[in-house]
Amino acid sequence: MWFVYVIQSQEVRLGKRGNRLPGFFYVGATTDVYRRLREHNGLYANGKPGNPKGGRYTSKHRPWLLRAIHGPYANQSEAMKAERALKKGKRSTGRLKWSTDDSQWCRGLGASDPRVEEFNATV
């Protein structure tokens, strides 16, 4: 089963006038959200070597917190369609409010998923 996840950078970001802005958001798809979150943060997953770089974009804006989980999707193709729909339809904090009214590809509890807090507590 595949899932689409939204993570948010906790790096301090300032606007042009010095006002504080929310951290960057990143949307991805995976079969194991917990493993992927650890990789984005440059950690090792399940005692096995992970990807300490975590990806070109996400390695520059650490640390990351999980903000939403959507799914499950039957296969990678469905998950990629959902990821694309979320990226095209919503920006910034709106990505946390994605619903079935926005897209046919929205599934699951999103930001209300209880695993979000569970995963953040263990990472």
PyMOL commands that set and color helices and strands:
alter all, ss='L'
color gray80, all
select helices_A, chain A and resi 33-40+58-60+76-89+92-97+114-122
alter helices_A, ss='H'
color red, helices_A
select strands_A, chain A and resi 2-9+13-14+20-21+25-30+64-73
alter strands_A, ss='S'
color yellow, strands_A
deselect
rebuild
show_as cartoon
